[in-house]
Amino acid sequence: MTFGALDSALTGPLFATDAMRALFADRARIADMIAVETALARAQARLGLVPGHVADAIAAISPDAFDLAALGEATALSGVPSIPFLKALRAHLPADVAARVHEGATTQDLLDTAQALALSRALALVAADCDAILAGLVALAERHARTPCAGRTYGQHATPVSFGFKAAVWAVGIAEVARELPDVRAGACVASLAGPAGTLPAFGARAPEVADAFAAEIGLAAAPIAAHTRRDGIARLGGWLARLVGALAKLAGDVAHLASTEVGEVGEPHLPGRGGSSAMPHKRNPVACTVILAAASASRGHASTLIESMVAAHERPAGAWHAEWHALPALLGLASGALAQARLLAEGLVVDEAAMARNLDATRGLLFADAAAAALVPHLGAEAAHRLVAEAADAVRAGAASLEDALGERCDGQARAALTGAFDLAPYLDAAASFVPRASAAASAARAALPVG
């Protein structure tokens, strides 16, 4: 039995990537805790506080040497997994080494730093997917910079745009969030060594020196002061992940609508069996969009949990820190699945230019109403021009052949002459295409900032 979709053998592969799930698997967590204790012993040895062989003995222990079921049962009694872990770790060590393990540290130091190691690797996966998504969307935008399609506001046709412009909007929305990743990572991936109540008293005045040596040994930034109850870095990461998935959901929501039967302008990349129905053999449901939109909905609650956990009483709270253990891995799992599906869309979206052209004609020229009204303003005035075009638009909705025909019946010769060019796509495409290079530059700047490789 599992207690969530992400750790389920049935639904986990749908909502999270195997790579992300592996980072937060129990054996991986044990490996990270061994790495933390090894780094602590090495840092202390460098400062002459413990013998040098202590770290080597700890590092030699395999994560496979631990009985996960026994650790779980003991965790239910102790309230934290670090206590049974340390007991089991010491049991694998010679007595003289076991006595020097974990000196001066506390449970939260071990678990927070182990988590920071996993977060560092997790965010490298996130960065790689963001990089690929941005590259794919920019290529899509450039390829379709002048592919005409209907702009839509309030679910209705507005004015013509280009499909490349739509893709450019998606790219910039994701880039705006992605470019914050380095700062977010720096705030969340921090070495924690602060001892029982934050002051690391076992080392007296050398406490900051020991904390810095530990951070250098583990390869993470050192906290300026105890991070036990300063949870802004984790809360920022949670909010950032929710915003990132939200930006992906903008893409997914648009694609899901554009892929609907009545619109049919795009389609998800198809694989045999993907998006099928148990009842309707013809179906190709938008799986990628569904996963991304579900992740966006679920992510907001987990981000809220991490913000609530900032209310951490005194030097260590009851419950607030533990709530992070639920929310943060779930958020990263959801983000990984959403990113993987968004990458599939960015790199393989099927674009139907003919359908876009047909849909442009569906409203029989109403998309050009703004240009027609602007052309008539010098002859009729702004208010009268707007009223005339609105009346003509009503006639089109009532069955008139086109907006151009309806206006022709209502205008004199001079006004009709002014409408020449008002139904031309070129100005709309010129305007839409002019923003694509700016989107490309924004995406490139974000990609350059990402910690990839």
C-alpha positions, 0 to 999 in steps of 0.5 A: 500500500502507498499513501500517495500517487507519486510513490505508487507503482501504478501512478508514480510513473505518470506523475513523476520521473524515475530520476526524481523519485530515485533521489528521494528513495529510502536507500538514497536518503540513507546514502546522503545521511552517510555522506553527511556524517562522513563530511562532519567527521572529515571536517572535525579531523581537519580541525584536530577534533577527531581522529582521521580514520573516523571518516574513512570508517563511516564512508566504507559503510554501504547504504544496503547494510541498513534494514529499512523496515527495522529503521521504519519501525524504530522511527515510529517510536523515536519520531525521527529517522536519524536516531535509529539510523545513527544507532544502526550506523554505530553498530557497523563501526568499531567501538572507538569510531562509533563513539566519535560519530555525530559529535556536536551535531543534532538530528535536524543537522543530519536530516536537513543537510542530507535533504540539501544534497538531494535538493542540489541534485534534484534542481540540476534535473529541473534545470536541465528540463527547463533548458530543453523546454526553453530551447524547444519553445524558442525553436517553435516560436521562430519556426512559426513567427509568421504562421497566422492564427486566431488570437483569443480573449475570453475564449473568443476570437480577438485579432489575428496573431501568429502561432509563433507569438503564442509560443513566444509567450509560453517561453517568456513565462517559463523563462521568467520563473526559470531564471530565478533558479540559481538564487532559489537553489542557493537559499535551499541547498545549505549545510546545516550544523548548529547542534541541539539549540542552534549555537553548536555549543560542543565547540565553544568559540570555534563553533562557526569555524567547525560549521564552515569546515563542515559546509566546505567538506559537504560541498554546500553553502554555510548558513550564517546562523542556525537554519533550524527555524529559518525556513525561508529558503525552503519556503521560497523553493516551494513557492518557486516550484509551484510557480514553475509548474504554473507557468508550464500549466499556461502552456498546457492549458492553451495546448489542451484547448487548441487540441480540442476537436472543434479547434484542432490547431495542434496535437500532442506528439502521439505514441501508440496507446497514448491517451487512449480510452477504455470505451472509445477506440478513437480517442487521443486524450491530451496526456501531457496537458493533463499531467501538467494541469494536475501538477499545477493544481496539487502543487499550490497546496504543498507550497502553502504547507512550506510557507506555513512551516516558516512559523517555527517556534523558538529553536525547534518546532513540533510538527512544522519541520516534519510537515516539510517532509511531506510537501517538498519531495511531493512538490519536486516529484510533481514538478519533474513529471510536469517538466517531462511532459512540457518538454515533450510538448515543446520539442514535439508539438504537432502544428496544423497550419491549415486548421489555423487558417480555417479557424481564422475564416470561421468568423468571416472577418470579425478578427479584423474589426479593430483595423476596420474601425481604425480605418474609418475613424478619419471619415466618421470619428471614433465613436461613429466608426466603432458603432458602425463596425459593431453593427456590421459585426452583429450582421455577420453573426446574424448571417451576413457573408463577411464583415467586409461585405457588411461594412460595404453595404453601410459605407459610402464610396469614400469610406469603402475606399478607406477600408482597403487594406483593413483585412490584410494579415500582414500588419498583424503578422509583422507585429506578432513576429517582431516580438519573437526575437525579444522572447528568444533573448529572454529565454537565452538569458534564462538558459544562461543562468541555469545551473546545467552541466 
